[in-house]
Amino acid sequence: MEFTIERAFRKTISLRVKDWHVVVKAPYFTSKRYLREFVEKHRDWITRQLEKSEAAQLSPREVEILKKEAKSYIPLRTEELARIHGKAYHGLRITSAKTRWGSCSSKKNLNFSYRLMRCPKEVIDYVIIHELAHLKHMNHSRSFWLEVGQMMPDYVQQRKWLKKNGNCY
């Protein structure tokens, strides 16, 4: 089994499976032989992680295509929705986040996962609007949800779709 070694000042060895790759973080003076044995000992765990990971569903080429689509679509759509609803944000980034679709910082920077491109356009709009609402309410209070509802009256449907289908993306 192939793997990449990342050496660091540390006391323990860790394994990570990311985008079709096995990464071993190890102390500087750990032998390669010992690391090969360590990886072999954990082969079953690594196999399970590869099967569970998104990498098992998307090839690196597909990820590249989705990122490219996200970089061309999401900023333009966010700009359009922000203009329509009178919202101003500072910056926008497309990320590889796996556990959140979008985020909004206190500095008014918006972040969106490229994985949104696997969702219907209405759901992408919902995530954008959700983050735009955070520009006014940095919480999930009643006022926040009223703001979302004013910008997208059918947001509940999109939110339900994400809850039902979001874990497979």
MOUR-V753272 format. One record per residue. NEAR is the number of other C-alpha atoms within 8 Angstrom. Layout:
BEGIN
near:NEAR
near:NEAR
END
This chain:
BEGIN
near:4
near:5
near:8
near:8
near:8
near:8
near:8
near:8
near:6
near:8
near:6
near:6
near:9
near:7
near:8
near:7
near:11
near:9
near:8
near:8
near:9
near:12
near:12
near:13
near:11
near:14
near:12
near:8
near:4
near:8
near:6
near:6
near:6
near:8
near:10
near:8
near:8
near:8
near:9
near:8
near:7
near:8
near:8
near:7
near:7
near:10
near:8
near:8
near:9
near:11
near:7
near:7
near:10
near:8
near:11
near:10
near:6
near:9
near:8
near:8
near:7
near:8
near:9
near:8
near:8
near:12
near:11
near:8
near:9
near:13
near:10
near:8
near:8
near:9
near:10
near:8
near:9
near:9
near:8
near:8
near:10
near:11
near:9
near:7
near:7
near:6
near:9
near:7
near:10
near:8
near:7
near:10
near:8
near:11
near:8
near:7
near:9
near:7
near:4
near:7
near:11
near:11
near:9
near:12
near:7
near:7
near:5
near:10
near:12
near:14
near:11
near:14
near:13
near:13
near:12
near:10
near:10
near:7
near:8
near:7
near:6
near:7
near:12
near:11
near:9
near:12
near:10
near:11
near:12
near:9
near:12
near:12
near:11
near:11
near:13
near:7
near:10
near:8
near:6
near:8
near:7
near:6
near:8
near:14
near:9
near:8
near:9
near:13
near:10
near:7
near:8
near:9
near:8
near:7
near:10
near:7
near:7
near:11
near:10
near:8
near:10
near:10
near:8
near:7
near:8
near:8
near:7
near:4
near:7
END
